[in-house]
C-alpha cells in the first residue's frame, strides 16, 4: 500500500486561481472576450503571487530556524 501525503499547495492555488476571474469580472462586461482574457491573466497573476508569498514565507522560516556555521562532527559510535 502506498501512502500519499495530502497535498495542500496545489488545491489552494487552484482555488485562488479559479475564484480570481469572478472577482475581476465584477462591474465588467462579462460577455466581452477582452474582459474574459484579462480575467484569465488576472487569475494566473493571483496564483503566481500567492505561490511567491508561500515560498518567501518558507525561506524566511528556514532562515530563522537554520543555524549559521559549520555543523559539529558527530562522535563515532562505540563498537562494543
mmJSON file of the N, C-alpha and C atoms, coordinates in Angstrom:
{"data_MODEL":{"atom_site":{
"group_PDB":["ATOM","ATOM","ATOM","ATOM","ATOM","ATOM","ATOM","ATOM","ATOM","ATOM","ATOM","ATOM","ATOM","ATOM","ATOM","ATOM","ATOM","ATOM","ATOM","ATOM","ATOM","ATOM","ATOM","ATOM","ATOM","ATOM","ATOM","ATOM","ATOM","ATOM","ATOM","ATOM","ATOM","ATOM","ATOM","ATOM","ATOM","ATOM","ATOM","ATOM","ATOM","ATOM","ATOM","ATOM","ATOM","ATOM","ATOM","ATOM","ATOM","ATOM","ATOM","ATOM","ATOM","ATOM","ATOM","ATOM","ATOM","ATOM","ATOM","ATOM","ATOM","ATOM","ATOM","ATOM","ATOM","ATOM","ATOM","ATOM","ATOM","ATOM","ATOM","ATOM","ATOM","ATOM","ATOM","ATOM","ATOM","ATOM","ATOM","ATOM","ATOM","ATOM","ATOM","ATOM","ATOM","ATOM","ATOM","ATOM","ATOM","ATOM","ATOM","ATOM","ATOM","ATOM","ATOM","ATOM","ATOM","ATOM","ATOM","ATOM","ATOM","ATOM","ATOM","ATOM","ATOM","ATOM","ATOM","ATOM","ATOM","ATOM","ATOM","ATOM","ATOM","ATOM","ATOM","ATOM","ATOM","ATOM","ATOM","ATOM","ATOM","ATOM","ATOM","ATOM","ATOM","ATOM","ATOM","ATOM","ATOM","ATOM","ATOM","ATOM","ATOM","ATOM","ATOM","ATOM","ATOM","ATOM","ATOM","ATOM","ATOM","ATOM","ATOM","ATOM","ATOM","ATOM","ATOM","ATOM","ATOM","ATOM","ATOM","ATOM","ATOM","ATOM","ATOM","ATOM","ATOM","ATOM","ATOM","ATOM","ATOM","ATOM","ATOM","ATOM","ATOM","ATOM","ATOM","ATOM","ATOM","ATOM","ATOM","ATOM","ATOM","ATOM","ATOM","ATOM","ATOM","ATOM","ATOM","ATOM","ATOM","ATOM","ATOM","ATOM","ATOM","ATOM","ATOM","ATOM","ATOM","ATOM","ATOM","ATOM","ATOM","ATOM","ATOM","ATOM","ATOM","ATOM","ATOM","ATOM","ATOM","ATOM","ATOM","ATOM","ATOM","ATOM","ATOM","ATOM","ATOM","ATOM","ATOM","ATOM","ATOM","ATOM","ATOM","ATOM","ATOM","ATOM","ATOM","ATOM","ATOM","ATOM","ATOM","ATOM","ATOM","ATOM","ATOM","ATOM","ATOM","ATOM","ATOM","ATOM","ATOM","ATOM","ATOM","ATOM","ATOM","ATOM","ATOM","ATOM"],
"id":[1,2,3,4,5,6,7,8,9,10,11,12,13,14,15,16,17,18,19,20,21,22,23,24,25,26,27,28,29,30,31,32,33,34,35,36,37,38,39,40,41,42,43,44,45,46,47,48,49,50,51,52,53,54,55,56,57,58,59,60,61,62,63,64,65,66,67,68,69,70,71,72,73,74,75,76,77,78,79,80,81,82,83,84,85,86,87,88,89,90,91,92,93,94,95,96,97,98,99,100,101,102,103,104,105,106,107,108,109,110,111,112,113,114,115,116,117,118,119,120,121,122,123,124,125,126,127,128,129,130,131,132,133,134,135,136,137,138,139,140,141,142,143,144,145,146,147,148,149,150,151,152,153,154,155,156,157,158,159,160,161,162,163,164,165,166,167,168,169,170,171,172,173,174,175,176,177,178,179,180,181,182,183,184,185,186,187,188,189,190,191,192,193,194,195,196,197,198,199,200,201,202,203,204,205,206,207,208,209,210,211,212,213,214,215,216,217,218,219,220,221,222,223,224,225,226,227,228,229,230,231,232,233,234,235,236,237,238,239,240],
"type_symbol":["N","C","C","N","C","C","N","C","C","N","C","C","N","C","C","N","C","C","N","C","C","N","C","C","N","C","C","N","C","C","N","C","C","N","C","C","N","C","C","N","C","C","N","C","C","N","C","C","N","C","C","N","C","C","N","C","C","N","C","C","N","C","C","N","C","C","N","C","C","N","C","C","N","C","C","N","C","C","N","C","C","N","C","C","N","C","C","N","C","C","N","C","C","N","C","C","N","C","C","N","C","C","N","C","C","N","C","C","N","C","C","N","C","C","N","C","C","N","C","C","N","C","C","N","C","C","N","C","C","N","C","C","N","C","C","N","C","C","N","C","C","N","C","C","N","C","C","N","C","C","N","C","C","N","C","C","N","C","C","N","C","C","N","C","C","N","C","C","N","C","C","N","C","C","N","C","C","N","C","C","N","C","C","N","C","C","N","C","C","N","C","C","N","C","C","N","C","C","N","C","C","N","C","C","N","C","C","N","C","C","N","C","C","N","C","C","N","C","C","N","C","C","N","C","C","N","C","C","N","C","C","N","C","C","N","C","C","N","C","C"],
"label_atom_id":["N","CA","C","N","CA","C","N","CA","C","N","CA","C","N","CA","C","N","CA","C","N","CA","C","N","CA","C","N","CA","C","N","CA","C","N","CA","C","N","CA","C","N","CA","C","N","CA","C","N","CA","C","N","CA","C","N","CA","C","N","CA","C","N","CA","C","N","CA","C","N","CA","C","N","CA","C","N","CA","C","N","CA","C","N","CA","C","N","CA","C","N","CA","C","N","CA","C","N","CA","C","N","CA","C","N","CA","C","N","CA","C","N","CA","C","N","CA","C","N","CA","C","N","CA","C","N","CA","C","N","CA","C","N","CA","C","N","CA","C","N","CA","C","N","CA","C","N","CA","C","N","CA","C","N","CA","C","N","CA","C","N","CA","C","N","CA","C","N","CA","C","N","CA","C","N","CA","C","N","CA","C","N","CA","C","N","CA","C","N","CA","C","N","CA","C","N","CA","C","N","CA","C","N","CA","C","N","CA","C","N","CA","C","N","CA","C","N","CA","C","N","CA","C","N","CA","C","N","CA","C","N","CA","C","N","CA","C","N","CA","C","N","CA","C","N","CA","C","N","CA","C","N","CA","C","N","CA","C","N","CA","C","N","CA","C","N","CA","C","N","CA","C","N","CA","C","N","CA","C"],
"label_alt_id":[null,null,null,null,null,null,null,null,null,null,null,null,null,null,null,null,null,null,null,null,null,null,null,null,null,null,null,null,null,null,null,null,null,null,null,null,null,null,null,null,null,null,null,null,null,null,null,null,null,null,null,null,null,null,null,null,null,null,null,null,null,null,null,null,null,null,null,null,null,null,null,null,null,null,null,null,null,null,null,null,null,null,null,null,null,null,null,null,null,null,null,null,null,null,null,null,null,null,null,null,null,null,null,null,null,null,null,null,null,null,null,null,null,null,null,null,null,null,null,null,null,null,null,null,null,null,null,null,null,null,null,null,null,null,null,null,null,null,null,null,null,null,null,null,null,null,null,null,null,null,null,null,null,null,null,null,null,null,null,null,null,null,null,null,null,null,null,null,null,null,null,null,null,null,null,null,null,null,null,null,null,null,null,null,null,null,null,null,null,null,null,null,null,null,null,null,null,null,null,null,null,null,null,null,null,null,null,null,null,null,null,null,null,null,null,null,null,null,null,null,null,null,null,null,null,null,null,null,null,null,null,null,null,null,null,null,null,null,null,null],
"label_comp_id":["UNK","UNK","UNK","UNK","UNK","UNK","UNK","UNK","UNK","UNK","UNK","UNK","UNK","UNK","UNK","UNK","UNK","UNK","UNK","UNK","UNK","UNK","UNK","UNK","UNK","UNK","UNK","UNK","UNK","UNK","UNK","UNK","UNK","UNK","UNK","UNK","UNK","UNK","UNK","UNK","UNK","UNK","UNK","UNK","UNK","UNK","UNK","UNK","UNK","UNK","UNK","UNK","UNK","UNK","UNK","UNK","UNK","UNK","UNK","UNK","UNK","UNK","UNK","UNK","UNK","UNK","UNK","UNK","UNK","UNK","UNK","UNK","UNK","UNK","UNK","UNK","UNK","UNK","UNK","UNK","UNK","UNK","UNK","UNK","UNK","UNK","UNK","UNK","UNK","UNK","UNK","UNK","UNK","UNK","UNK","UNK","UNK","UNK","UNK","UNK","UNK","UNK","UNK","UNK","UNK","UNK","UNK","UNK","UNK","UNK","UNK","UNK","UNK","UNK","UNK","UNK","UNK","UNK","UNK","UNK","UNK","UNK","UNK","UNK","UNK","UNK","UNK","UNK","UNK","UNK","UNK","UNK","UNK","UNK","UNK","UNK","UNK","UNK","UNK","UNK","UNK","UNK","UNK","UNK","UNK","UNK","UNK","UNK","UNK","UNK","UNK","UNK","UNK","UNK","UNK","UNK","UNK","UNK","UNK","UNK","UNK","UNK","UNK","UNK","UNK","UNK","UNK","UNK","UNK","UNK","UNK","UNK","UNK","UNK","UNK","UNK","UNK","UNK","UNK","UNK","UNK","UNK","UNK","UNK","UNK","UNK","UNK","UNK","UNK","UNK","UNK","UNK","UNK","UNK","UNK","UNK","UNK","UNK","UNK","UNK","UNK","UNK","UNK","UNK","UNK","UNK","UNK","UNK","UNK","UNK","UNK","UNK","UNK","UNK","UNK","UNK","UNK","UNK","UNK","UNK","UNK","UNK","UNK","UNK","UNK","UNK","UNK","UNK","UNK","UNK","UNK","UNK","UNK","UNK","UNK","UNK","UNK","UNK","UNK","UNK"],
"label_asym_id":["A","A","A","A","A","A","A","A","A","A","A","A","A","A","A","A","A","A","A","A","A","A","A","A","A","A","A","A","A","A","A","A","A","A","A","A","A","A","A","A","A","A","A","A","A","A","A","A","A","A","A","A","A","A","A","A","A","A","A","A","A","A","A","A","A","A","A","A","A","A","A","A","A","A","A","A","A","A","A","A","A","A","A","A","A","A","A","A","A","A","A","A","A","A","A","A","A","A","A","A","A","A","A","A","A","A","A","A","A","A","A","A","A","A","A","A","A","A","A","A","A","A","A","A","A","A","A","A","A","A","A","A","A","A","A","A","A","A","A","A","A","A","A","A","A","A","A","A","A","A","A","A","A","A","A","A","A","A","A","A","A","A","A","A","A","A","A","A","A","A","A","A","A","A","A","A","A","A","A","A","A","A","A","A","A","A","A","A","A","A","A","A","A","A","A","A","A","A","A","A","A","A","A","A","A","A","A","A","A","A","A","A","A","A","A","A","A","A","A","A","A","A","A","A","A","A","A","A","A","A","A","A","A","A","A","A","A","A","A","A"],
"label_entity_id":["1","1","1","1","1","1","1","1","1","1","1","1","1","1","1","1","1","1","1","1","1","1","1","1","1","1","1","1","1","1","1","1","1","1","1","1","1","1","1","1","1","1","1","1","1","1","1","1","1","1","1","1","1","1","1","1","1","1","1","1","1","1","1","1","1","1","1","1","1","1","1","1","1","1","1","1","1","1","1","1","1","1","1","1","1","1","1","1","1","1","1","1","1","1","1","1","1","1","1","1","1","1","1","1","1","1","1","1","1","1","1","1","1","1","1","1","1","1","1","1","1","1","1","1","1","1","1","1","1","1","1","1","1","1","1","1","1","1","1","1","1","1","1","1","1","1","1","1","1","1","1","1","1","1","1","1","1","1","1","1","1","1","1","1","1","1","1","1","1","1","1","1","1","1","1","1","1","1","1","1","1","1","1","1","1","1","1","1","1","1","1","1","1","1","1","1","1","1","1","1","1","1","1","1","1","1","1","1","1","1","1","1","1","1","1","1","1","1","1","1","1","1","1","1","1","1","1","1","1","1","1","1","1","1","1","1","1","1","1","1"],
"label_seq_id":[1,1,1,2,2,2,3,3,3,4,4,4,5,5,5,6,6,6,7,7,7,8,8,8,9,9,9,10,10,10,11,11,11,12,12,12,13,13,13,14,14,14,15,15,15,16,16,16,17,17,17,18,18,18,19,19,19,20,20,20,21,21,21,22,22,22,23,23,23,24,24,24,25,25,25,26,26,26,27,27,27,28,28,28,29,29,29,30,30,30,31,31,31,32,32,32,33,33,33,34,34,34,35,35,35,36,36,36,37,37,37,38,38,38,39,39,39,40,40,40,41,41,41,42,42,42,43,43,43,44,44,44,45,45,45,46,46,46,47,47,47,48,48,48,49,49,49,50,50,50,51,51,51,52,52,52,53,53,53,54,54,54,55,55,55,56,56,56,57,57,57,58,58,58,59,59,59,60,60,60,61,61,61,62,62,62,63,63,63,64,64,64,65,65,65,66,66,66,67,67,67,68,68,68,69,69,69,70,70,70,71,71,71,72,72,72,73,73,73,74,74,74,75,75,75,76,76,76,77,77,77,78,78,78,79,79,79,80,80,80],
"pdbx_PDB_ins_code":[null,null,null,null,null,null,null,null,null,null,null,null,null,null,null,null,null,null,null,null,null,null,null,null,null,null,null,null,null,null,null,null,null,null,null,null,null,null,null,null,null,null,null,null,null,null,null,null,null,null,null,null,null,null,null,null,null,null,null,null,null,null,null,null,null,null,null,null,null,null,null,null,null,null,null,null,null,null,null,null,null,null,null,null,null,null,null,null,null,null,null,null,null,null,null,null,null,null,null,null,null,null,null,null,null,null,null,null,null,null,null,null,null,null,null,null,null,null,null,null,null,null,null,null,null,null,null,null,null,null,null,null,null,null,null,null,null,null,null,null,null,null,null,null,null,null,null,null,null,null,null,null,null,null,null,null,null,null,null,null,null,null,null,null,null,null,null,null,null,null,null,null,null,null,null,null,null,null,null,null,null,null,null,null,null,null,null,null,null,null,null,null,null,null,null,null,null,null,null,null,null,null,null,null,null,null,null,null,null,null,null,null,null,null,null,null,null,null,null,null,null,null,null,null,null,null,null,null,null,null,null,null,null,null,null,null,null,null,null,null],
"Cartn_x":[0.845,0.0,0.897,0.63,1.398,0.611,1.271,0.629,1.051,0.096,0.384,0.034,0.977,0.745,-0.29,-1.171,-2.168,-1.5,-1.901,-1.342,-2.224,-1.599,-2.342,-2.07,-0.844,-0.434,-1.166,-1.194,-1.824,-3.324,-4.08,-5.508,-5.766,-4.912,-5.077,-4.864,-3.795,-3.531,-4.601,-5.088,-6.151,-7.427,-7.755,-8.947,-8.808,-7.616,-7.395,-7.507,-6.896,-6.926,-8.327,-9.118,-10.474,-11.426,-11.202,-12.113,-11.711,-10.475,-9.999,-10.739,-11.063,-11.766,-13.151,-13.83,-15.163,-15.068,-14.081,-13.892,-13.439,-12.676,-12.196,-13.331,-14.263,-15.335,-16.483,-16.442,-17.489,-17.395,-18.48,-18.519,-17.99,-17.576,-17.081,-18.141,-17.951,-18.817,-18.315,-19.001,-18.542,-18.641,-19.399,-19.516,-18.402,-17.655,-16.576,-15.389,-14.863,-13.71,-12.475,-12.368,-11.234,-11.293,-12.476,-12.63,-12.358,-12.801,-12.554,-11.065,-10.381,-8.937,-8.193,-8.598,-7.977,-8.234,-9.407,-9.725,-8.865,-8.621,-7.77,-6.344,-5.827,-4.478,-4.429,-5.484,-5.546,-5.497,-6.17,-6.164,-4.765,-4.029,-2.658,-1.767,-1.997,-1.213,-1.462,-2.722,-3.056,-2.388,-2.446,-1.828,-0.303,0.304,1.748,2.164,1.467,1.851,1.553,0.519,0.245,1.365,1.79,2.895,4.187,4.412,5.601,5.586,4.427,4.317,4.579,4.085,4.323,5.808,6.483,7.917,8.712,8.324,9.025,8.862,7.659,7.439,8.278,8.341,9.172,10.647,11.111,12.51,12.797,11.867,12.059,12.074,11.191,11.157,12.447,12.917,14.183,15.345,15.331,16.383,16.4,15.233,15.16,15.512,15.22,15.41,16.838,17.428,18.749,19.837,20.819,21.922,23.018,23.733,24.834,26.105,26.944,28.228,28.228,29.378,29.546,29.01,28.384,27.913,29.097,28.938,29.982,29.96,31.143,31.174,30.599,29.918,29.344,30.438,30.268,31.227,30.977,32.065,31.854,31.161,30.338,29.636,30.599,30.449,31.32,30.907,31.838,31.56,31.348,31.186,31.23,30.105],
"Cartn_y":[-1.168,0.0,1.239,2.149,3.379,4.491,5.14,6.248,7.541,8.294,9.582,10.675,11.564,12.672,13.619,14.157,15.088,16.365,16.777,17.971,19.177,20.278,21.483,22.584,22.689,23.81,23.915,22.842,22.886,23.145,22.457,22.784,24.207,24.713,26.087,27.077,26.899,27.798,27.661,26.447,26.238,26.954,26.901,27.598,29.107,29.627,31.058,31.456,30.666,30.975,30.824,29.902,29.704,30.799,31.348,32.376,33.785,33.973,35.3,35.896,35.132,35.748,36.276,35.588,36.052,37.407,37.564,38.852,39.923,39.536,40.509,40.992,40.109,40.45,41.238,41.448,42.243,43.671,44.15,45.501,45.589,44.483,44.446,43.803,43.942,43.263,41.823,40.899,39.515,38.806,39.354,38.714,39.138,40.152,40.637,39.678,39.332,38.433,39.085,40.389,41.094,41.015,41.213,41.12,39.704,38.721,37.335,37.005,37.503,37.269,37.966,39.185,39.902,39.189,38.618,37.868,36.616,35.955,34.764,35.131,36.226,36.677,37.063,37.697,38.08,36.843,35.775,34.564,33.959,33.965,33.455,34.347,35.646,36.581,36.368,36.161,35.907,34.624,33.57,32.301,32.453,33.204,33.411,34.133,35.221,35.991,35.224,34.415,33.579,32.558,31.915,30.957,31.658,32.861,33.625,33.931,34.287,34.573,33.32,32.175,30.914,30.585,30.721,30.438,31.442,32.716,33.722,33.438,33.041,32.696,31.479,30.502,29.318,29.674,30.572,30.992,31.749,32.597,33.334,32.39,31.42,30.45,29.637,29.191,28.444,29.308,30.586,31.487,31.666,31.602,31.737,30.442,29.323,28.035,27.519,27.632,27.052,27.839,27.123,27.76,28.165,29.215,29.702,28.942,28.636,27.992,26.532,25.918,24.512,23.646,22.543,21.65,20.952,20.65,19.931,18.477,17.874,16.463,15.555,14.539,13.58,12.689,12.3,11.378,9.98,9.23,7.867,6.982,6.11,5.188,4.134,3.765,2.731,1.377,0.556,-0.735,-1.828,-1.496,-2.509,-2.958],
"Cartn_z":[0.0,0.0,0.0,-0.874,-0.975,-0.282,0.681,1.385,0.721,0.297,-0.323,0.668,0.89,1.819,1.215,2.024,1.495,0.987,-0.162,-0.773,-0.445,-0.09,0.251,-0.77,-1.231,-2.07,-3.394,-4.155,-5.474,-5.394,-4.532,-4.436,-3.952,-3.066,-2.587,-3.72,-4.474,-5.601,-6.679,-6.888,-7.865,-7.44,-6.162,-5.664,-5.826,-5.522,-5.703,-7.175,-8.042,-9.468,-10.049,-9.507,-10.027,-9.567,-8.385,-7.886,-8.318,-8.748,-9.134,-10.333,-11.387,-12.516,-12.139,-11.227,-10.826,-10.143,-9.286,-8.631,-9.596,-10.59,-11.578,-12.473,-12.789,-13.731,-13.101,-11.782,-11.143,-11.669,-12.206,-12.764,-14.191,-14.755,-16.133,-17.028,-18.324,-19.289,-19.41,-18.745,-18.693,-20.037,-20.987,-22.294,-23.248,-22.892,-23.744,-23.682,-24.857,-24.897,-24.278,-24.426,-23.829,-22.31,-21.747,-20.294,-19.807,-20.559,-20.177,-20.239,-21.263,-21.376,-20.236,-19.919,-18.811,-17.475,-17.321,-16.099,-16.003,-17.125,-17.117,-16.734,-17.292,-16.946,-15.467,-14.983,-13.573,-12.669,-13.068,-12.242,-12.171,-13.283,-13.267,-12.398,-12.454,-11.658,-10.167,-9.793,-8.388,-7.91,-8.699,-8.309,-8.207,-9.122,-9.082,-7.813,-7.47,-6.286,-5.001,-4.994,-3.819,-3.638,-4.732,-4.652,-4.234,-4.733,-4.341,-2.855,-2.321,-0.887,-0.06,-0.522,0.195,0.209,-0.927,-0.991,-0.159,-0.173,0.625,2.114,2.515,3.923,4.312,3.429,3.699,3.806,2.959,3.011,4.304,4.727,5.975,7.17,7.182,8.274,8.307,7.145,7.096,7.565,7.2,7.647,9.151,9.772,11.223,11.95,11.343,12.007,11.868,10.691,10.445,11.152,11.68,12.39,11.413,11.778,10.957,11.334,10.365,10.623,10.228,10.448,10.117,11.248,10.912,11.976,12.639,13.919,14.625,14.177,14.012,13.594,14.688,14.276,15.21,15.769,17.005,17.615,17.076,16.822,16.315,17.356,16.889,17.786,18.27,19.528,20.065,19.524,19.172,18.575,19.591,20.807,21.751,22.498],
"occupancy":[1.0,1.0,1.0,1.0,1.0,1.0,1.0,1.0,1.0,1.0,1.0,1.0,1.0,1.0,1.0,1.0,1.0,1.0,1.0,1.0,1.0,1.0,1.0,1.0,1.0,1.0,1.0,1.0,1.0,1.0,1.0,1.0,1.0,1.0,1.0,1.0,1.0,1.0,1.0,1.0,1.0,1.0,1.0,1.0,1.0,1.0,1.0,1.0,1.0,1.0,1.0,1.0,1.0,1.0,1.0,1.0,1.0,1.0,1.0,1.0,1.0,1.0,1.0,1.0,1.0,1.0,1.0,1.0,1.0,1.0,1.0,1.0,1.0,1.0,1.0,1.0,1.0,1.0,1.0,1.0,1.0,1.0,1.0,1.0,1.0,1.0,1.0,1.0,1.0,1.0,1.0,1.0,1.0,1.0,1.0,1.0,1.0,1.0,1.0,1.0,1.0,1.0,1.0,1.0,1.0,1.0,1.0,1.0,1.0,1.0,1.0,1.0,1.0,1.0,1.0,1.0,1.0,1.0,1.0,1.0,1.0,1.0,1.0,1.0,1.0,1.0,1.0,1.0,1.0,1.0,1.0,1.0,1.0,1.0,1.0,1.0,1.0,1.0,1.0,1.0,1.0,1.0,1.0,1.0,1.0,1.0,1.0,1.0,1.0,1.0,1.0,1.0,1.0,1.0,1.0,1.0,1.0,1.0,1.0,1.0,1.0,1.0,1.0,1.0,1.0,1.0,1.0,1.0,1.0,1.0,1.0,1.0,1.0,1.0,1.0,1.0,1.0,1.0,1.0,1.0,1.0,1.0,1.0,1.0,1.0,1.0,1.0,1.0,1.0,1.0,1.0,1.0,1.0,1.0,1.0,1.0,1.0,1.0,1.0,1.0,1.0,1.0,1.0,1.0,1.0,1.0,1.0,1.0,1.0,1.0,1.0,1.0,1.0,1.0,1.0,1.0,1.0,1.0,1.0,1.0,1.0,1.0,1.0,1.0,1.0,1.0,1.0,1.0,1.0,1.0,1.0,1.0,1.0,1.0,1.0,1.0,1.0,1.0,1.0,1.0],
"B_iso_or_equiv":[0.0,0.0,0.0,0.0,0.0,0.0,0.0,0.0,0.0,0.0,0.0,0.0,0.0,0.0,0.0,0.0,0.0,0.0,0.0,0.0,0.0,0.0,0.0,0.0,0.0,0.0,0.0,0.0,0.0,0.0,0.0,0.0,0.0,0.0,0.0,0.0,0.0,0.0,0.0,0.0,0.0,0.0,0.0,0.0,0.0,0.0,0.0,0.0,0.0,0.0,0.0,0.0,0.0,0.0,0.0,0.0,0.0,0.0,0.0,0.0,0.0,0.0,0.0,0.0,0.0,0.0,0.0,0.0,0.0,0.0,0.0,0.0,0.0,0.0,0.0,0.0,0.0,0.0,0.0,0.0,0.0,0.0,0.0,0.0,0.0,0.0,0.0,0.0,0.0,0.0,0.0,0.0,0.0,0.0,0.0,0.0,0.0,0.0,0.0,0.0,0.0,0.0,0.0,0.0,0.0,0.0,0.0,0.0,0.0,0.0,0.0,0.0,0.0,0.0,0.0,0.0,0.0,0.0,0.0,0.0,0.0,0.0,0.0,0.0,0.0,0.0,0.0,0.0,0.0,0.0,0.0,0.0,0.0,0.0,0.0,0.0,0.0,0.0,0.0,0.0,0.0,0.0,0.0,0.0,0.0,0.0,0.0,0.0,0.0,0.0,0.0,0.0,0.0,0.0,0.0,0.0,0.0,0.0,0.0,0.0,0.0,0.0,0.0,0.0,0.0,0.0,0.0,0.0,0.0,0.0,0.0,0.0,0.0,0.0,0.0,0.0,0.0,0.0,0.0,0.0,0.0,0.0,0.0,0.0,0.0,0.0,0.0,0.0,0.0,0.0,0.0,0.0,0.0,0.0,0.0,0.0,0.0,0.0,0.0,0.0,0.0,0.0,0.0,0.0,0.0,0.0,0.0,0.0,0.0,0.0,0.0,0.0,0.0,0.0,0.0,0.0,0.0,0.0,0.0,0.0,0.0,0.0,0.0,0.0,0.0,0.0,0.0,0.0,0.0,0.0,0.0,0.0,0.0,0.0,0.0,0.0,0.0,0.0,0.0,0.0],
"pdbx_formal_charge":[null,null,null,null,null,null,null,null,null,null,null,null,null,null,null,null,null,null,null,null,null,null,null,null,null,null,null,null,null,null,null,null,null,null,null,null,null,null,null,null,null,null,null,null,null,null,null,null,null,null,null,null,null,null,null,null,null,null,null,null,null,null,null,null,null,null,null,null,null,null,null,null,null,null,null,null,null,null,null,null,null,null,null,null,null,null,null,null,null,null,null,null,null,null,null,null,null,null,null,null,null,null,null,null,null,null,null,null,null,null,null,null,null,null,null,null,null,null,null,null,null,null,null,null,null,null,null,null,null,null,null,null,null,null,null,null,null,null,null,null,null,null,null,null,null,null,null,null,null,null,null,null,null,null,null,null,null,null,null,null,null,null,null,null,null,null,null,null,null,null,null,null,null,null,null,null,null,null,null,null,null,null,null,null,null,null,null,null,null,null,null,null,null,null,null,null,null,null,null,null,null,null,null,null,null,null,null,null,null,null,null,null,null,null,null,null,null,null,null,null,null,null,null,null,null,null,null,null,null,null,null,null,null,null,null,null,null,null,null,null],
"auth_seq_id":[1,1,1,2,2,2,3,3,3,4,4,4,5,5,5,6,6,6,7,7,7,8,8,8,9,9,9,10,10,10,11,11,11,12,12,12,13,13,13,14,14,14,15,15,15,16,16,16,17,17,17,18,18,18,19,19,19,20,20,20,21,21,21,22,22,22,23,23,23,24,24,24,25,25,25,26,26,26,27,27,27,28,28,28,29,29,29,30,30,30,31,31,31,32,32,32,33,33,33,34,34,34,35,35,35,36,36,36,37,37,37,38,38,38,39,39,39,40,40,40,41,41,41,42,42,42,43,43,43,44,44,44,45,45,45,46,46,46,47,47,47,48,48,48,49,49,49,50,50,50,51,51,51,52,52,52,53,53,53,54,54,54,55,55,55,56,56,56,57,57,57,58,58,58,59,59,59,60,60,60,61,61,61,62,62,62,63,63,63,64,64,64,65,65,65,66,66,66,67,67,67,68,68,68,69,69,69,70,70,70,71,71,71,72,72,72,73,73,73,74,74,74,75,75,75,76,76,76,77,77,77,78,78,78,79,79,79,80,80,80],
"auth_comp_id":["UNK","UNK","UNK","UNK","UNK","UNK","UNK","UNK","UNK","UNK","UNK","UNK","UNK","UNK","UNK","UNK","UNK","UNK","UNK","UNK","UNK","UNK","UNK","UNK","UNK","UNK","UNK","UNK","UNK","UNK","UNK","UNK","UNK","UNK","UNK","UNK","UNK","UNK","UNK","UNK","UNK","UNK","UNK","UNK","UNK","UNK","UNK","UNK","UNK","UNK","UNK","UNK","UNK","UNK","UNK","UNK","UNK","UNK","UNK","UNK","UNK","UNK","UNK","UNK","UNK","UNK","UNK","UNK","UNK","UNK","UNK","UNK","UNK","UNK","UNK","UNK","UNK","UNK","UNK","UNK","UNK","UNK","UNK","UNK","UNK","UNK","UNK","UNK","UNK","UNK","UNK","UNK","UNK","UNK","UNK","UNK","UNK","UNK","UNK","UNK","UNK","UNK","UNK","UNK","UNK","UNK","UNK","UNK","UNK","UNK","UNK","UNK","UNK","UNK","UNK","UNK","UNK","UNK","UNK","UNK","UNK","UNK","UNK","UNK","UNK","UNK","UNK","UNK","UNK","UNK","UNK","UNK","UNK","UNK","UNK","UNK","UNK","UNK","UNK","UNK","UNK","UNK","UNK","UNK","UNK","UNK","UNK","UNK","UNK","UNK","UNK","UNK","UNK","UNK","UNK","UNK","UNK","UNK","UNK","UNK","UNK","UNK","UNK","UNK","UNK","UNK","UNK","UNK","UNK","UNK","UNK","UNK","UNK","UNK","UNK","UNK","UNK","UNK","UNK","UNK","UNK","UNK","UNK","UNK","UNK","UNK","UNK","UNK","UNK","UNK","UNK","UNK","UNK","UNK","UNK","UNK","UNK","UNK","UNK","UNK","UNK","UNK","UNK","UNK","UNK","UNK","UNK","UNK","UNK","UNK","UNK","UNK","UNK","UNK","UNK","UNK","UNK","UNK","UNK","UNK","UNK","UNK","UNK","UNK","UNK","UNK","UNK","UNK","UNK","UNK","UNK","UNK","UNK","UNK","UNK","UNK","UNK","UNK","UNK","UNK"],
"auth_asym_id":["A","A","A","A","A","A","A","A","A","A","A","A","A","A","A","A","A","A","A","A","A","A","A","A","A","A","A","A","A","A","A","A","A","A","A","A","A","A","A","A","A","A","A","A","A","A","A","A","A","A","A","A","A","A","A","A","A","A","A","A","A","A","A","A","A","A","A","A","A","A","A","A","A","A","A","A","A","A","A","A","A","A","A","A","A","A","A","A","A","A","A","A","A","A","A","A","A","A","A","A","A","A","A","A","A","A","A","A","A","A","A","A","A","A","A","A","A","A","A","A","A","A","A","A","A","A","A","A","A","A","A","A","A","A","A","A","A","A","A","A","A","A","A","A","A","A","A","A","A","A","A","A","A","A","A","A","A","A","A","A","A","A","A","A","A","A","A","A","A","A","A","A","A","A","A","A","A","A","A","A","A","A","A","A","A","A","A","A","A","A","A","A","A","A","A","A","A","A","A","A","A","A","A","A","A","A","A","A","A","A","A","A","A","A","A","A","A","A","A","A","A","A","A","A","A","A","A","A","A","A","A","A","A","A","A","A","A","A","A","A"],
"auth_atom_id":["N","CA","C","N","CA","C","N","CA","C","N","CA","C","N","CA","C","N","CA","C","N","CA","C","N","CA","C","N","CA","C","N","CA","C","N","CA","C","N","CA","C","N","CA","C","N","CA","C","N","CA","C","N","CA","C","N","CA","C","N","CA","C","N","CA","C","N","CA","C","N","CA","C","N","CA","C","N","CA","C","N","CA","C","N","CA","C","N","CA","C","N","CA","C","N","CA","C","N","CA","C","N","CA","C","N","CA","C","N","CA","C","N","CA","C","N","CA","C","N","CA","C","N","CA","C","N","CA","C","N","CA","C","N","CA","C","N","CA","C","N","CA","C","N","CA","C","N","CA","C","N","CA","C","N","CA","C","N","CA","C","N","CA","C","N","CA","C","N","CA","C","N","CA","C","N","CA","C","N","CA","C","N","CA","C","N","CA","C","N","CA","C","N","CA","C","N","CA","C","N","CA","C","N","CA","C","N","CA","C","N","CA","C","N","CA","C","N","CA","C","N","CA","C","N","CA","C","N","CA","C","N","CA","C","N","CA","C","N","CA","C","N","CA","C","N","CA","C","N","CA","C","N","CA","C","N","CA","C","N","CA","C","N","CA","C","N","CA","C","N","CA","C","N","CA","C","N","CA","C"],
"pdbx_PDB_model_num":[1,1,1,1,1,1,1,1,1,1,1,1,1,1,1,1,1,1,1,1,1,1,1,1,1,1,1,1,1,1,1,1,1,1,1,1,1,1,1,1,1,1,1,1,1,1,1,1,1,1,1,1,1,1,1,1,1,1,1,1,1,1,1,1,1,1,1,1,1,1,1,1,1,1,1,1,1,1,1,1,1,1,1,1,1,1,1,1,1,1,1,1,1,1,1,1,1,1,1,1,1,1,1,1,1,1,1,1,1,1,1,1,1,1,1,1,1,1,1,1,1,1,1,1,1,1,1,1,1,1,1,1,1,1,1,1,1,1,1,1,1,1,1,1,1,1,1,1,1,1,1,1,1,1,1,1,1,1,1,1,1,1,1,1,1,1,1,1,1,1,1,1,1,1,1,1,1,1,1,1,1,1,1,1,1,1,1,1,1,1,1,1,1,1,1,1,1,1,1,1,1,1,1,1,1,1,1,1,1,1,1,1,1,1,1,1,1,1,1,1,1,1,1,1,1,1,1,1,1,1,1,1,1,1,1,1,1,1,1,1]
}}}
